Amino acid sequence: MASEVLKKGGEVTSEVWGETRGFDFEGMRFGVKAWRASAPDARKGGALSVPIVLVHGFAQQASTWDKVALSLSRTGVECFAFELAGHGAGACSAGGDPAERPDFFDLCFQARALLAFCRVVARDAGVAPVLVGYSMGGRVALQAACLAADDLRDGGDLDRTALRSSAAFAPRGRDRRLDAVAGDLWDGDQFGRISLRSSAAFAPCDRTDRLDVTGVGQRDTAATSAGDAVRMPAAVPFSALVLESAGLGPADDAAREALRERNFAWAARVRDEGVSAFMDWWAGLPLFESQRNLPVDQRERLRAGRFDNDAESLALSFEQAGAHQMPLRCESIRALCELSRRGVPVSYLAGRLDAKYCKVLVGLRADSHDAVSCRAVPCAGHNIHLEQPEVFASILEEVVESCTPKPAAP
């Protein structure tokens, strides 16, 4: 194993551990699993594909994306699964006790780390990735989207980086790098050290200023009318956002308090009962009923993955990154509409067998005035990418194709 790499100053470092990588952000090591594209030059017209960053759900790990990521990698799409604090390779924060650094589990902290990682991926690929978040991972991805939307608003005039111009795409092994990020990256097979914007560039989670949503349901035609030369706002390090079965935040302060009480009760339960007993109860919730139709071996792998967690880490995930920590629902929708208007496509997916999140989908479609693309997936419940991996991969490939720049005309 390579020697320990620590974050210092305003820099983020990471290292390669075979398929699993470590991504260090402000003292916390997040696990990352990578699937290199097996046919990177096989896409239509030889276009360089937009990569994908995948974020798992509660008590899961990067391996839950295996089927989807392998399917996409065979079509030339590079995939990275980002593991949340206390999960998978990120279960230990720099080798310490999770209880000693509960701030590592904070929803806003993890969202900032996710934005930083997306910038690393964008730097290597020459194009910002598609960001995909499932359930709790969708909550973190949505928080990242809210921070990015606030950054756009607070930044005044947009500093648009031409991520889709032909000059930004050179073959792998290229000398040319994006000017938007300083430093070296991918030294051989390893992440190198890069410089990132200071934390002050991100809007604080307890912000009082809100998005000006005038016209947020309308796409910014100035940002999209240029066709293949469309430019991406530099404040947004992802080309598109896909939320899978993700909550959108509490409706009001009373709902927030109810969610807080529920999440703290669940945290106390997992601490008192232990992981095995708690996860047996968790798997029996009506939300996961459709997963009983999965093949036996897949159910066993899912169960083993749930048991391979630390009780304190799961409890802190409930307390520090639960739905009660999210912006209000109306603020989340405003941020999603703002991104859509700025030329960053947003999609929401729910399984038709998941009544709770189908209701969320219907409400989002109406309240966003169709600025967010909403799709209910047949024969799937809460976890679409496990229950219908081929369908889910196909949907993501459509998103990738829509974001992938076309090669410059000879």
C-alpha positions in Angstrom: 0.0 0.0 0.0 1.3 3.4 -0.8 2.3 5.7 2.0 -0.2 7.9 3.7 -1.1 11.0 1.8 -2.5 13.9 3.9 -4.3 17.0 2.9 -2.4 20.2 3.7 -3.3 23.8 3.2 -5.9 24.2 0.4 -5.0 21.0 -1.4 -6.6 17.6 -1.9 -4.6 14.5 -2.4 -5.5 10.9 -3.2 -3.8 7.6 -4.1 -4.5 4.4 -5.9 -5.2 1.1 -4.1 -5.8 -1.2 -7.1 -9.5 -0.7 -8.0 -10.1 1.2 -4.8 -8.8 4.7 -4.4 -8.6 7.0 -1.5 -9.6 10.7 -1.8 -8.5 12.9 1.0 -10.5 16.1 1.7 -9.7 18.3 4.7 -8.5 15.4 6.8 -11.1 12.8 5.8 -10.3 9.9 3.5 -13.2 9.0 1.2 -13.2 5.6 -0.6 -13.5 5.6 -4.4 -13.9 2.7 -6.8 -13.0 3.2 -10.4 -14.1 1.4 -13.5 -11.9 2.3 -16.5 -13.7 2.4 -19.9 -12.9 -0.8 -21.7 -13.6 0.8 -25.1 -12.8 4.5 -24.7 -12.5 5.1 -28.4 -15.5 3.1 -29.5 -18.1 5.8 -29.0 -19.9 7.4 -31.9 -17.5 9.4 -34.1 -14.7 8.7 -31.6 -16.1 11.3 -29.1 -14.6 11.4 -25.7 -17.3 10.2 -23.3 -18.4 12.2 -20.2 -17.5 10.2 -17.1 -19.9 9.3 -14.3 -19.6 9.8 -10.5 -21.9 7.5 -8.6 -22.9 8.0 -4.9 -24.4 5.1 -3.0 -27.2 4.9 -0.4 -27.2 4.5 3.4 -25.3 1.4 4.8 -24.0 0.6 1.2 -20.7 0.7 -0.5 -19.3 1.3 -3.9 -19.8 -2.3 -4.9 -23.5 -1.8 -5.2 -22.8 0.0 -8.4 -20.8 -2.9 -9.9 -23.4 -4.1 -12.5 -24.3 -0.6 -13.7 -20.7 0.6 -13.8 -19.4 -2.5 -15.6 -22.2 -2.2 -18.2 -21.3 1.4 -18.8 -17.6 0.9 -18.9 -18.1 -1.6 -21.8 -19.6 1.1 -23.8 -16.7 3.4 -23.2 -17.9 5.3 -20.1 -15.5 5.8 -17.2 -17.2 5.4 -13.8 -16.2 6.4 -10.3 -18.2 5.3 -7.2 -17.7 7.8 -4.3 -18.1 6.3 -0.8 -19.7 8.5 1.9 -18.2 9.0 5.3 -18.4 5.9 7.5 -19.1 3.6 4.5 -16.8 1.2 2.7 -13.2 2.3 2.4 -14.1 5.6 4.1 -15.3 3.9 7.3 -12.2 5.2 9.1 -11.4 8.9 9.0 -7.7 9.1 8.7 -7.4 5.9 10.9 -9.3 7.5 13.8 -12.5 6.8 15.7 -15.5 8.2 13.8 -17.0 9.5 17.1 -14.0 11.8 17.5 -14.7 13.6 14.3 -18.5 13.8 13.8 -18.0 16.8 11.5 -16.8 14.5 8.8 -20.3 13.1 8.6 -21.9 16.5 8.2 -24.1 16.7 5.1 -22.5 20.0 3.9 -19.0 18.8 4.5 -19.6 15.6 2.4 -21.2 17.7 -0.3 -18.2 19.9 -0.5 -15.9 16.8 -0.7 -18.1 15.5 -3.5 -17.8 18.7 -5.5 -14.0 18.6 -5.0 -13.9 15.1 -6.3 -16.0 16.0 -9.3 -13.5 18.7 -10.1 -10.7 16.1 -10.0 -12.6 13.8 -12.4 -13.3 16.8 -14.7 -9.6 17.7 -14.7 -8.6 14.2 -15.8 -11.3 13.7 -18.4 -11.4 17.2 -19.8 -15.1 17.4 -19.2 -17.3 17.6 -16.1 -18.8 14.3 -15.1 -22.5 13.3 -14.8 -23.3 13.2 -11.1 -25.6 10.4 -9.9 -26.9 10.0 -6.3 -29.1 7.3 -4.9 -31.2 7.8 -1.7 -28.8 9.1 0.9 -26.2 9.6 -1.8 -28.9 11.6 -3.7 -29.2 13.8 -0.6 -25.5 14.5 -0.6 -25.6 15.2 -4.4 -28.6 17.5 -4.0 -26.8 19.4 -1.2 -23.8 19.7 -3.6 -26.2 21.0 -6.3 -27.6 23.6 -3.8 -24.1 24.8 -3.0 -23.2 25.0 -6.7 -26.4 27.0 -7.5 -25.7 29.4 -4.6 -22.1 29.8 -5.9 -23.5 30.7 -9.3 -25.8 33.3 -7.8 -23.2 34.8 -5.4 -20.5 34.9 -8.2 -22.3 37.6 -10.2 -21.3 37.3 -13.8 -20.6 33.7 -14.8 -17.1 32.6 -15.5 -17.9 30.0 -18.1 -15.2 27.4 -18.9 -15.5 25.9 -22.4 -15.6 22.3 -21.2 -17.4 21.2 -24.4 -15.2 23.0 -26.9 -13.1 20.8 -29.1 -9.9 22.3 -27.7 -10.7 20.8 -24.3 -10.6 17.2 -25.6 -7.3 15.6 -26.4 -6.5 11.9 -26.3 -5.5 10.2 -23.1 -1.9 10.9 -22.3 -2.4 14.4 -23.6 -0.2 17.3 -22.5 -3.0 19.8 -22.7 -4.8 20.5 -19.4 -7.8 22.5 -18.5 -7.0 26.0 -17.4 -9.9 25.9 -14.9 -7.9 23.8 -12.4 -4.3 24.2 -11.5 -1.7 21.5 -10.8 -0.9 18.0 -12.1 -3.3 15.1 -12.2 -3.1 11.4 -13.0 0.7 11.0 -12.7 0.8 7.5 -14.3 -2.1 5.6 -12.7 -2.2 7.8 -9.6 -4.0 10.9 -8.7 -1.6 13.7 -8.3 -1.9 16.7 -6.0 -4.1 19.5 -7.2 -5.0 22.9 -6.0 -8.6 23.6 -5.2 -10.6 26.7 -4.5 -10.6 27.6 -0.8 -13.6 26.6 1.3 -14.7 30.2 1.3 -15.8 29.8 -2.3 -18.6 27.5 -1.2 -21.7 29.1 0.3 -22.2 28.1 4.0 -24.9 25.6 4.8 -26.6 28.0 7.3 -26.9 30.7 4.6 -29.7 33.2 5.0 -29.7 34.5 1.4 -31.7 32.4 -1.0 -31.8 32.0 -4.7 -33.6 34.5 -6.8 -35.9 32.1 -8.7 -37.4 34.6 -11.2 -37.7 32.6 -14.3 -36.0 29.5 -13.0 -38.3 27.3 -14.9 -37.0 28.6 -18.1 -33.8 27.3 -19.7 -31.1 29.9 -20.4 -31.1 29.9 -24.2 -27.9 32.0 -24.3 -26.2 29.0 -22.5 -27.6 26.3 -24.8 -28.1 27.9 -28.2 -24.5 27.4 -29.2 -25.0 23.7 -29.8 -21.9 21.6 -29.5 -19.9 24.7 -28.3 -22.3 25.1 -25.2 -20.3 26.3 -22.2 -20.6 25.0 -18.6 -20.7 27.3 -15.6 -17.3 27.0 -13.9 -19.0 26.9 -10.5 -20.7 23.6 -11.4 -18.2 20.7 -11.7 -20.8 18.3 -13.2 -22.4 18.2 -16.7 -25.7 16.8 -15.5 -27.3 15.7 -12.2 -29.3 12.5 -11.8 -31.2 11.9 -8.5 -32.5 8.3 -7.8 -35.1 7.9 -5.1 -33.8 10.9 -3.2 -35.7 13.1 -0.8 -35.9 16.8 -1.5 -35.9 18.2 2.0 -38.5 19.0 4.7 -41.5 20.9 3.6 -41.3 23.3 6.6 -39.7 23.7 10.0 -42.3 21.4 11.7 -41.4 18.6 9.2 -37.7 19.3 9.8 -38.2 18.8 13.6 -40.2 15.6 13.0 -37.4 14.2 10.7 -34.8 15.2 13.3 -36.6 13.3 16.1 -37.0 10.2 13.8 -33.3 10.2 12.7 -32.0 10.7 16.3 -34.3 7.8 17.4 -32.8 5.6 14.6 -29.3 6.6 15.7 -30.1 5.6 19.2 -31.5 2.3 18.0 -28.5 1.3 16.0 -26.2 2.2 18.9 -28.3 0.2 21.4 -29.1 -2.9 19.2 -26.0 -3.1 17.1 -25.6 -3.3 13.4 -26.9 -6.8 12.8 -30.2 -6.4 14.7 -30.8 -2.9 13.3 -30.1 -4.0 9.7 -32.5 -6.9 10.0 -35.2 -4.4 11.0 -34.1 -1.9 8.3 -34.3 -4.4 5.5 -37.8 -5.2 6.6 -39.1 -1.7 6.1 -41.9 -1.4 3.4 -39.6 0.8 1.4 -37.4 -2.2 0.5 -40.2 -4.7 0.0 -39.5 -5.0 -3.8 -35.9 -6.1 -3.0 -37.3 -9.4 -1.8 -37.7 -10.3 -5.5 -33.9 -10.1 -6.1 -32.0 -13.3 -6.7 -30.9 -15.0 -3.5 -27.2 -14.5 -4.1 -27.8 -10.8 -4.7 -29.9 -10.4 -1.6 -27.2 -12.1 0.4 -24.5 -9.8 -0.9 -26.7 -6.8 -0.1 -27.3 -8.1 3.4 -23.6 -8.7 4.0 -22.8 -5.2 2.8 -25.2 -3.8 5.2 -23.7 -5.8 8.1 -20.2 -4.6 7.2 -20.7 -1.2 8.8 -19.9 0.4 12.1 -22.8 1.2 14.4 -21.3 4.6 15.4 -20.7 5.6 11.8 -24.3 4.7 10.8 -25.6 6.6 13.9 -23.6 9.7 12.9 -24.9 9.4 9.3 -28.5 9.7 10.7 -27.6 12.6 13.0 -25.3 14.6 10.8 -26.5 13.8 7.3 -30.2 13.0 7.7 -33.0 14.6 5.8 -33.5 17.1 8.7 -30.1 18.6 7.7 -31.3 19.4 4.2 -32.5 22.8 2.9 -36.3 23.2 2.7 -37.9 21.4 -0.2 -38.8 24.6 -1.9 -35.2 25.8 -1.8 -33.9 22.4 -3.2 -36.3 22.7 -6.1 -35.3 26.3 -6.8 -31.7 25.2 -6.9 -32.5 22.4 -9.3 -34.4 24.7 -11.6 -31.6 27.3 -11.5 -29.1 24.6 -12.6 -31.5 23.5 -15.4 -31.9 27.1 -16.5 -28.1 27.5 -16.6 -27.8 24.6 -19.0 -27.1 21.7 -16.5 -29.7 19.0 -17.1 -31.4 17.6 -14.0 -33.2 14.2 -13.9 -35.2 12.5 -11.2 -35.8 8.7 -11.2 -38.2 6.7 -9.0 -39.3 3.1 -9.3 -43.0 2.6 -9.9 -43.1 0.1 -7.1 -41.9 2.8 -4.7 -45.1 4.7 -3.8 -43.3 7.1 -1.5 -40.8 8.4 -4.0 -43.2 8.3 -6.9 -45.2 10.8 -5.0 -42.0 12.9 -4.6 -41.4 12.6 -8.4 -45.0 13.8 -9.2 -44.6 16.8 -6.9 -41.2 17.7 -8.4 -42.5 17.5 -11.9 -45.3 19.9 -11.1 -43.4 22.3 -8.9 -40.4 22.5 -11.3 -42.7 23.2 -14.2 -41.0 20.4 -16.1 -37.5 22.0 -15.7 -36.5 18.7 -14.1 -36.9 15.6 -16.2 -38.8 13.1 -14.2 -39.1 9.4 -15.0 -40.8 6.5 -13.2 -39.1 3.2 -14.0 -41.3 0.1 -14.3 -40.7 -3.1 -12.3 -38.5 -1.3 -9.8 -38.8 -0.2 -6.2 -36.6 2.1 -4.2 -33.3 0.9 -5.5 -33.6 1.0 -9.2 -30.0 0.4 -10.0 -30.0 -2.9 -8.1 -33.4 -4.1 -9.2 -33.2 -3.0 -12.8 -29.4 -2.5 -13.5 -29.7 -2.8 -17.3 -32.5 -0.3 -17.5 -30.7 2.1 -15.2 -27.5 1.8 -17.1 -29.4 2.5 -20.3 -30.9 5.7 -18.8 -27.5 6.9 -17.7 -26.0 6.2 -21.1 -28.7 8.4 -22.6 -27.7 11.2 -20.2 -24.0 10.7 -21.1 -24.7 10.8 -24.8 -26.6 14.1 -24.4 -23.7 15.6 -22.5 -20.8 14.2 -24.5 -19.2 16.7 -26.8 -19.1 15.9 -30.5 -15.7 15.9 -32.1 -14.7 19.0 -34.0 -15.3 18.9 -37.7 -12.2 18.2 -39.8 
